[in-house]
Structure formats: C-alpha cells, structure tokens
C-alpha cells in the first residue's frame, strides 16, 4: 500500500532498467499520488505504476 512519506520507485516497461525514485508527498484520491522525485521535480501519477521501496528492494547504484 502506498502512503504519504513512502519512498517509491516508478516501474519500467523494460527489464534491467531502473525506474525513477522519489517520495510520496500527498495522496490525491484512491488512484493518484503526488511525488517529489529524487531529481527535484514533482508530478501527480497513478498508483498503478509505483512500488514502495524497502532496504531489500532498493536499487543499488554503482559507485
């Protein structure tokens, strides 16, 4: 379940791609949430393409 404050990832259509990550800043209704993406922009998106991130499924960035 997606809640305000969750760190989330936008799912991608291609295997191997890493989706955008951000934080849910507001729940608009049962279908849409407002997200502040890690790159600084904000958008309203459908909950359908989002996955809450935990330490177990957080994408690893190569240093």
Secondary structure, DSSP 8 states (H G I E B T S, - for coil): ---TT-EEEE--SSTT----EEEEEEE-SSSEEEEEETTS-EEEEEGGGEEE--TTT------
